[in-house]
Amino acid sequence: MRVLVQRADDGLGRATVLDLTELTGLEVQLDHVDEAAAAAALADAGLGVVSDGYAWLDVEALRGAVLAGAPPETATGFEAMVAYAASRGWTSEDGRRLRAHCEPVGGAGP
């Protein structure tokens, strides 16, 4: 699964959850946006926050995206992905957010 943050025509970042059935990894791709724009886009979309170079993505928001846009059996794979992340220490202390790397693609910054 990946979250793509792209620069929109209005110059602001927009976040979209993609690859809903690819549950062996999680990343945030920054396409022509810097970390501050990505943070704003993730917050505006209700997907999470950015801190110290990592995106902290809201589990419920990601679960909602999976349930709305992927086959029903994908829910089991999503829960397994969350459990694996927790076992590796890639969740917030309360388990409500998953940590993901912010990867520049197509150019960083505005």
Backbone torsions as a table, in degrees:
resi	resn	phi	psi	omega
1	MET	NA	145.6	176.7
2	ARG	-142.4	151.7	173.0
3	VAL	-112.5	121.8	179.5
4	LEU	-101.5	123.8	175.3
5	VAL	-110.7	115.4	-177.0
6	GLN	-119.5	155.2	174.7
7	ARG	-80.5	124.3	-179.9
8	ALA	-87.5	173.0	-179.3
9	ASP	-58.5	-29.3	-179.8
10	ASP	-82.6	2.3	177.5
11	GLY	89.6	-8.2	179.7
12	LEU	-91.9	157.9	176.7
13	GLY	-80.7	146.8	175.5
14	ARG	-128.3	134.7	-177.9
15	ALA	-107.9	134.0	179.6
16	THR	-134.7	134.4	176.3
17	VAL	-88.0	125.9	-176.7
18	LEU	-126.9	169.2	177.2
19	ASP	53.8	53.2	-173.7
20	LEU	-63.8	-22.1	-179.5
21	THR	-98.6	-3.3	177.9
22	GLU	-92.6	94.6	-170.7
23	LEU	-111.8	24.9	177.5
24	THR	-97.8	1.1	178.6
25	GLY	-162.3	165.4	179.6
26	LEU	-145.5	125.6	178.1
27	GLU	-146.5	157.8	174.3
28	VAL	-114.1	120.8	-179.8
29	GLN	-101.1	129.5	-179.8
30	LEU	-105.5	109.4	-177.7
31	ASP	-105.9	100.5	179.6
32	HIS	61.7	32.8	173.2
33	VAL	-133.1	149.1	175.6
34	ASP	-91.8	178.7	-175.8
35	GLU	-62.5	-37.0	179.8
36	ALA	-65.4	-43.4	178.2
37	ALA	-66.2	-37.4	177.9
38	ALA	-64.8	-42.4	178.6
39	ALA	-59.1	-45.2	179.7
40	ALA	-64.4	-42.1	-179.0
41	ALA	-65.2	-43.2	179.1
42	LEU	-64.0	-42.2	178.5
43	ALA	-64.5	-45.2	-179.8
44	ASP	-60.6	-35.1	-179.3
45	ALA	-84.0	-4.6	-177.8
46	GLY	72.4	22.2	-175.8
47	LEU	-96.0	-20.5	-179.9
48	GLY	151.8	-157.7	-176.2
49	VAL	-136.5	167.7	173.8
50	VAL	-119.9	134.1	178.9
51	SER	-149.5	127.8	176.4
52	ASP	52.8	40.8	176.5
53	GLY	83.3	-0.3	177.9
54	TYR	-115.5	146.8	168.7
55	ALA	-93.0	136.8	174.6
56	TRP	-111.7	103.0	-170.7
57	LEU	-95.9	136.2	-177.6
58	ASP	-69.8	121.2	-177.6
59	VAL	-60.5	-44.2	-178.0
60	GLU	-64.7	-38.3	178.3
61	ALA	-65.4	-42.2	177.4
62	LEU	-66.1	-41.9	178.3
63	ARG	-59.8	-42.6	178.4
64	GLY	-61.0	-40.9	178.1
65	ALA	-63.8	-42.4	179.3
66	VAL	-64.2	-47.2	-177.7
67	LEU	-65.7	-32.4	-178.7
68	ALA	-80.8	-29.1	-170.1
69	GLY	-122.2	5.1	-177.5
70	ALA	-131.0	162.8	177.6
71	PRO	-58.6	149.4	-176.6
72	PRO	-54.1	-34.9	-178.0
73	GLU	-67.7	-13.8	178.7
74	THR	-67.1	-24.5	-179.5
75	ALA	-57.9	-38.7	178.9
76	THR	-63.7	-43.8	177.8
77	GLY	-64.2	-37.1	177.9
78	PHE	-63.0	-45.3	179.7
79	GLU	-62.5	-36.7	177.1
80	ALA	-66.0	-39.1	177.9
81	MET	-63.0	-43.1	179.0
82	VAL	-64.2	-43.0	179.5
83	ALA	-63.3	-40.9	178.4
84	TYR	-63.8	-44.7	178.8
85	ALA	-59.5	-42.2	178.8
86	ALA	-63.1	-39.9	-178.6
87	SER	-66.7	-23.5	-179.8
88	ARG	-96.3	-0.6	-179.4
89	GLY	79.7	23.5	-177.1
90	TRP	-100.1	28.0	176.8
91	THR	-124.5	161.2	172.8
92	SER	-67.8	165.0	-177.7
93	GLU	-57.2	-35.4	-179.3
94	ASP	-86.2	-2.7	177.8
95	GLY	77.1	7.3	-176.3
96	ARG	-88.5	-11.6	-179.7
97	ARG	-133.6	147.1	176.3
98	LEU	-107.5	138.7	178.2
99	ARG	-86.5	135.0	177.9
100	ALA	-138.8	145.6	175.8
101	HIS	-70.9	145.5	171.8
102	CYS	-96.9	116.0	-176.1
103	GLU	-113.7	118.1	174.9
104	PRO	-66.8	134.3	175.1
105	VAL	-135.1	141.1	175.2
106	GLY	68.1	10.7	-178.8
107	GLY	114.1	136.8	-179.9
108	ALA	-100.8	149.7	174.8
109	GLY	75.5	169.9	-176.2
110	PRO	-68.5	NA	NA
